[in-house]
Amino acid sequence: MTLMLHRGGWEATKADLAAVPVPEPTGSYFPVPYDRYIEEVELHVPRFGLEIKSSQFALARDGAQMFGVLTCTNGHGARDYALAIGLRSSYDRSLAVGATFGSRCFVCDNLAFTGEVSMSRKHTSMVFRDLPDLIYRMLGQVSSMRERMDAEIAGMKALELPAAHAHHLMVEAIRAQVLPASRLPKVIEAWEEPQHEEFTPRTAWSLFNAFTEVQKTNAPRAQMEGSLRLSALFRRELALN
């Protein structure tokens, strides 16, 4: 599974999330139990015409950080990708309760988060009161953003990239801290020798997936943050808005 990686995290079940000891609250800190957060999101998802097809979770820092991905059918009928809702939280105050949305490419199981719709709430007083409404409003935006995501992916599939343009995007990705410069040779390899026939066309979609293929080996937090930067870069450089 793409979120459970070689470094910085390990695969977890819902039972594993529930088993992590929740820190005691203080006057200014009210940690949200991981399992309660997941259940709250799962409760709201069907209300927006979405169906969860699979769930994946990871723990890091001895359980102090949690990451998750809910893969949902989203009604657009595409056979090669689906909606992905990324979740994260922590018990060490390093991460707020957060969510973002994007896509999962079926052929390679790559994840990409757009950052166009996101939700974040610190572990402070009234967090339990505010969380259901925050999740509801975030999913409401996701529902309205599905057409835009579909259009951006269709645009990348249709846009042929000359070699010079592809190399320019690679350089800009390093500048934007999508990934370290040391990982660029892996991106070039994935671009020039794609593992899947679907990415043999020299298009922006193929290059995008070359990046996400390499990002799969990052720690969960780095994977999410790098993916957000990648989506912003392609949207800006290719005028996908």
RODO-2510 file (C-alpha; in nm, 4 decimals, decimal comma):
residues 241
     n   res          X          Y          Z
     1     m     0,0000     0,0000     0,0000
     2     t     0,1390     0,3362    -0,1003
     3     l     0,1012     0,5146     0,2322
     4     m     0,2855     0,2460     0,4302
     5     l     0,6475     0,3021     0,3479
     6     h     1,0000     0,1897     0,4127
     7     r     1,0978     0,4882     0,6220
     8     g     0,9191     0,6823     0,8923
     9     g     0,5927     0,4896     0,9098
    10     w     0,4293     0,1496     0,9184
    11     e     0,0970     0,0016     0,8181
    12     a    -0,1740     0,0193     1,0818
    13     t    -0,5291    -0,1065     1,1228
    14     k    -0,8132     0,0776     1,2899
    15     a    -0,7543    -0,1405     1,5931
    16     d    -0,3907    -0,0268     1,5961
    17     l    -0,5025     0,3371     1,5864
    18     a    -0,7414     0,2813     1,8759
    19     a    -0,4697     0,1060     2,0771
    20     v    -0,2303     0,4034     2,0760
    21     p    -0,2504     0,5697     2,4200
    22     v    -0,4186     0,9096     2,4012
    23     p    -0,2327     1,1782     2,5980
    24     e    -0,4124     1,3406     2,8863
    25     p    -0,5659     1,6778     2,7970
    26     t    -0,4325     1,9960     2,9499
    27     g    -0,5745     2,3434     2,9864
    28     s    -0,4902     2,4239     2,6241
    29     y    -0,4441     2,0826     2,4602
    30     f    -0,7280     1,8416     2,3808
    31     p    -0,6026     1,5519     2,1637
    32     v    -0,8579     1,3951     1,9304
    33     p    -0,8359     1,0129     1,9412
    34     y    -0,7338     0,8769     1,6027
    35     d    -1,0190     0,6286     1,5816
    36     r    -1,2777     0,8924     1,6702
    37     y    -1,1479     1,1201     1,3947
    38     i    -1,1614     0,8420     1,1344
    39     e    -1,5120     0,7416     1,2386
    40     e    -1,6320     1,1020     1,2126
    41     v    -1,5018     1,1323     0,8557
    42     e    -1,6456     0,7944     0,7552
    43     l    -1,9822     0,8973     0,8964
    44     h    -2,0016     1,2053     0,6726
    45     v    -1,8636     1,0647     0,3450
    46     p    -2,1847     0,8869     0,2246
    47     r    -2,3826     1,2076     0,2737
    48     f    -2,2048     1,3555    -0,0290
    49     g    -2,2685     1,0722    -0,2733
    50     l    -1,9306     0,9093    -0,2096
    51     e    -1,8599     0,5486    -0,1240
    52     i    -1,5422     0,4405     0,0545
    53     k    -1,3849     0,1536    -0,1383
    54     s    -1,0703     0,1116     0,0697
    55     s    -0,8987     0,2579     0,3753
    56     q    -0,5279     0,2701     0,4511
    57     f    -0,3592     0,3965     0,7656
    58     a    -0,0071     0,4515     0,8916
    59     l     0,1542     0,5350     1,2245
    60     a     0,4870     0,7119     1,2704
    61     r     0,7058     0,8375     1,5549
    62     d     0,6093     0,5465     1,7809
    63     g     0,2431     0,6208     1,7223
    64     a     0,2688     0,9951     1,7827
    65     q     0,1642     1,0687     1,4226
    66     m    -0,1208     0,9163     1,2203
    67     f    -0,1818     0,9279     0,8450
    68     g    -0,4634     0,7788     0,6431
    69     v    -0,6161     0,7614     0,2963
    70     l    -0,9781     0,6867     0,2135
    71     t    -1,0244     0,5882    -0,1519
    72     c    -1,3755     0,6698    -0,2717
    73     t    -1,5796     0,6277    -0,5850
    74     n    -1,6804     0,9720    -0,6976
    75     g    -1,9383     0,9320    -0,9713
    76     h    -1,7280     1,0481    -1,2656
    77     g    -1,6993     0,7025    -1,4170
    78     a    -1,3234     0,7200    -1,4753
    79     r    -1,1644     0,3768    -1,4833
    80     d    -0,8077     0,4808    -1,4113
    81     y    -0,8350     0,6949    -1,0979
    82     a    -1,0576     0,7663    -0,7980
    83     l    -1,1015     1,0296    -0,5316
    84     a    -0,8625     1,0097    -0,2361
    85     i    -0,9139     1,1801     0,0997
    86     g    -0,5921     1,2185     0,2964
    87     l    -0,6080     1,2393     0,6760
    88     r    -0,3488     1,3175     0,9389
    89     s    -0,3233     1,3954     1,3075
    90     s    -0,0832     1,3578     1,5984
    91     y    -0,0512     1,3090     1,9719
    92     d     0,2754     1,5035     2,0026
    93     r     0,1363     1,8387     1,8795
    94     s     0,3419     1,8156     1,5587
    95     l     0,0292     1,7932     1,3384
    96     a    -0,3145     1,9460     1,3693
    97     v    -0,6195     1,7378     1,2847
    98     g    -0,6148     1,7759     0,9064
    99     a    -0,7515     1,6503     0,5768
   100     t    -0,6991     1,7158     0,2086
   101     f    -0,8226     1,5569    -0,1107
   102     g    -0,6828     1,4380    -0,4417
   103     s    -0,6640     1,1289    -0,6607
   104     r    -0,5418     0,7710    -0,6599
   105     c    -0,4215     0,6326    -0,9911
   106     f    -0,5299     0,2698    -1,0155
   107     v    -0,2680     0,1405    -1,2578
   108     c     0,0259     0,2240    -1,0302
   109     d    -0,1550     0,2926    -0,7001
   110     n     0,0018     0,6391    -0,6892
   111     l    -0,1449     0,9098    -0,4672
   112     a    -0,1609     1,2813    -0,5410
   113     f    -0,3114     1,5476    -0,3163
   114     t    -0,4207     1,8790    -0,4604
   115     g    -0,4545     2,1047    -0,1559
   116     e    -0,7432     2,2861    -0,3257
   117     v    -0,9738     2,1630    -0,0519
   118     s    -0,8365     2,1104     0,2959
   119     m    -0,9295     2,1253     0,6607
   120     s    -0,7129     2,1818     0,9673
   121     r    -0,7987     2,2221     1,3349
   122     k    -0,5569     2,2498     1,6265
   123     h    -0,6011     2,0287     1,9325
   124     t    -0,7419     2,3065     2,1490
   125     s    -1,0573     2,3621     2,3508
   126     m    -1,3839     2,3105     2,1600
   127     v    -1,2097     2,0838     1,9046
   128     f    -1,4708     1,8128     1,9601
   129     r    -1,7484     2,0667     1,9089
   130     d    -1,5981     2,2073     1,5887
   131     l    -1,4731     1,8881     1,4226
   132     p    -1,8024     1,7520     1,2779
   133     d    -1,8862     2,0858     1,1152
   134     l    -1,5326     2,1250     0,9770
   135     i    -1,5423     1,7776     0,8229
   136     y    -1,8895     1,8383     0,6791
   137     r    -1,7870     2,1672     0,5169
   138     m    -1,4635     2,0180     0,3816
   139     l    -1,6488     1,7270     0,2209
   140     g    -1,9015     1,9709     0,0785
   141     q    -1,6176     2,1486    -0,0988
   142     v    -1,4745     1,8164    -0,2174
   143     s    -1,8061     1,7340    -0,3772
   144     s    -1,8053     2,0606    -0,5706
   145     m    -1,4367     2,0275    -0,6666
   146     r    -1,4622     1,6869    -0,8336
   147     e    -1,5314     1,8348    -1,1754
   148     r    -1,2274     2,0613    -1,1486
   149     m    -1,0020     1,7700    -1,0568
   150     d    -1,1407     1,5673    -1,3466
   151     a    -1,0741     1,8578    -1,5838
   152     e    -0,7159     1,9011    -1,4613
   153     i    -0,6369     1,5318    -1,5077
   154     a    -0,7965     1,5343    -1,8542
   155     g    -0,5887     1,8413    -1,9380
   156     m    -0,2652     1,6708    -1,8326
   157     k    -0,3515     1,3614    -2,0348
   158     a    -0,4077     1,5728    -2,3464
   159     l    -0,0998     1,7947    -2,3087
   160     e     0,2061     1,6603    -2,4913
   161     l     0,5394     1,7595    -2,3371
   162     p     0,8500     1,8161    -2,5484
   163     a     1,1662     1,6966    -2,3760
   164     a     1,2767     2,0519    -2,2989
   165     h     0,9479     2,1300    -2,1258
   166     a     0,9626     1,8102    -1,9220
   167     h     1,3169     1,8926    -1,8095
   168     h     1,2070     2,2444    -1,7159
   169     l     0,9319     2,1030    -1,4950
   170     m     1,1798     1,8694    -1,3279
   171     v     1,4096     2,1606    -1,2426
   172     e     1,1186     2,3692    -1,1146
   173     a     1,0060     2,0753    -0,9009
   174     i     1,3414     2,0729    -0,7256
   175     r     1,3196     2,4472    -0,6690
   176     a     0,9678     2,4053    -0,5290
   177     q     1,0944     2,1338    -0,2902
   178     v     0,8647     1,8712    -0,4375
   179     l     1,1472     1,6281    -0,3652
   180     p     1,5218     1,6472    -0,2945
   181     a     1,7587     1,6917    -0,5886
   182     s     1,9075     1,3505    -0,5068
   183     r     1,5784     1,1871    -0,6092
   184     l     1,5675     1,3499    -0,9545
   185     p     1,7488     1,0602    -1,1296
   186     k     1,4655     0,8311    -1,0159
   187     v     1,2080     1,0683    -1,1659
   188     i     1,4024     1,0773    -1,4929
   189     e     1,4130     0,6973    -1,4962
   190     a     1,0370     0,6719    -1,4304
   191     w     0,9735     0,9275    -1,7060
   192     e     1,2054     0,7790    -1,9685
   193     e     1,1314     0,4144    -1,8887
   194     p     0,7751     0,4008    -1,7515
   195     q     0,6754     0,0772    -1,5817
   196     h     0,3186     0,0982    -1,7116
   197     e     0,1999     0,1230    -2,0706
   198     e    -0,0493     0,3942    -1,9755
   199     f     0,2419     0,6334    -1,9150
   200     t     0,4333     0,5768    -2,2381
   201     p     0,2731     0,8816    -2,4092
   202     r     0,4914     1,1883    -2,3566
   203     t     0,2242     1,3864    -2,1745
   204     a     0,2029     1,5945    -1,8594
   205     w     0,0021     1,3137    -1,6978
   206     s     0,2866     1,0684    -1,7569
   207     l     0,5402     1,3080    -1,6047
   208     f     0,3113     1,3796    -1,3117
   209     n     0,2933     1,0080    -1,2384
   210     a     0,6694     0,9728    -1,2727
   211     f     0,6945     1,2101    -0,9779
   212     t     0,4257     1,0388    -0,7732
   213     e     0,5884     0,7011    -0,8400
   214     v     0,9087     0,8249    -0,6765
   215     q     0,7178     0,9953    -0,3944
   216     k     0,5732     0,6601    -0,2898
   217     t     0,9029     0,5797    -0,1193
   218     n     0,8878     0,8884     0,1042
   219     a     0,7743     0,8890     0,4642
   220     p     0,3968     0,9540     0,4895
   221     r     0,4236     1,3196     0,5903
   222     a     0,6801     1,3957     0,3192
   223     q     0,4664     1,2117     0,0636
   224     m     0,1626     1,4263     0,1401
   225     e     0,3505     1,7556     0,1538
   226     g     0,5519     1,6835    -0,1614
   227     s     0,2357     1,5844    -0,3441
   228     l     0,0683     1,9134    -0,2533
   229     r     0,3689     2,1058    -0,3884
   230     l     0,3720     1,8953    -0,7059
   231     s     0,0058     1,9636    -0,7786
   232     a     0,0537     2,3358    -0,7188
   233     l     0,3573     2,3396    -0,9499
   234     f     0,1807     2,1640    -1,2390
   235     r    -0,1282     2,3788    -1,1958
   236     r     0,0830     2,6959    -1,2122
   237     e     0,3301     2,5952    -1,4853
   238     l     0,0729     2,4312    -1,7133
   239     a    -0,2073     2,6822    -1,6521
   240     l    -0,4472     2,4080    -1,5463
   241     n    -0,6744     2,6496    -1,3601
***
